[in-house]
Amino acid sequence: MTIHHSEKIILESGTLNLENLPFKKGDVVEVIIIERSQTSINLEHSSLEGRVIRYDAPFESATDLDDWEALSYSKNL
């Protein structure tokens, strides 16, 4: 099953135009239309907007090396 997602705006005539679909002539498709609320659009696109993301030590281990040795020792028991 191929799923194609597209956001469109209903025209003044109440119609919706779908162009450049990834299907070939004769394919049977199911069309489901879901109204998007302004709130869901804002949450989806702005969840990280304006936030500073910083990694102090991105390649440093999250666990002390001594802890790794203890874990491997306990598995051998």
C-alpha positions in Angstrom: 0.0 0.0 0.0 1.3 3.4 -0.9 0.3 6.4 1.2 0.6 9.9 -0.2 0.2 12.9 2.2 -0.6 16.4 0.9 -2.0 19.5 2.6 -4.4 21.5 0.4 -6.8 24.4 0.8 -10.4 24.1 -0.3 -11.1 26.6 -3.1 -14.0 29.1 -3.0 -16.0 26.8 -5.2 -15.7 24.1 -2.5 -13.5 22.0 -4.7 -10.1 20.4 -4.1 -7.4 19.9 -6.8 -5.0 17.0 -6.4 -2.0 17.1 -8.8 1.2 15.2 -9.4 0.0 12.1 -7.5 2.4 9.1 -7.3 -0.2 6.8 -8.9 -0.7 5.6 -12.4 -3.8 5.8 -14.6 -6.3 3.2 -13.6 -5.1 2.7 -10.0 -7.9 2.4 -7.4 -7.3 4.8 -4.5 -9.1 5.6 -1.3 -9.5 9.3 -0.4 -9.8 10.4 3.2 -10.2 14.1 4.0 -9.4 15.3 7.5 -9.8 19.0 8.5 -6.7 20.4 10.2 -7.2 22.7 13.1 -5.0 25.8 13.4 -3.8 24.5 16.8 -2.5 21.2 15.5 -0.6 23.0 12.7 1.0 25.4 15.2 2.0 22.6 17.6 3.5 20.5 14.9 5.6 23.1 13.2 6.7 25.2 16.2 7.5 22.6 18.9 11.2 23.4 18.7 11.0 26.8 17.2 13.0 29.5 19.1 14.6 27.0 21.4 18.3 26.6 21.8 19.5 23.1 21.6 23.0 22.4 22.8 25.1 19.3 23.6 27.9 20.0 26.1 29.7 16.7 25.3 28.0 14.8 22.5 30.6 12.1 22.2 31.1 11.5 25.9 29.7 8.3 27.4 26.5 8.8 29.4 27.9 6.2 31.8 31.2 6.1 33.7 33.7 3.6 32.2 33.8 1.8 35.6 30.1 1.2 35.4 30.5 -0.5 32.0 33.1 -2.9 33.4 30.7 -3.7 36.4 27.9 -4.5 33.9 30.0 -6.8 31.8 31.4 -8.6 34.9 27.8 -9.3 36.3 26.7 -10.8 33.0 29.5 -13.4 33.2 28.4 -14.7 36.6 
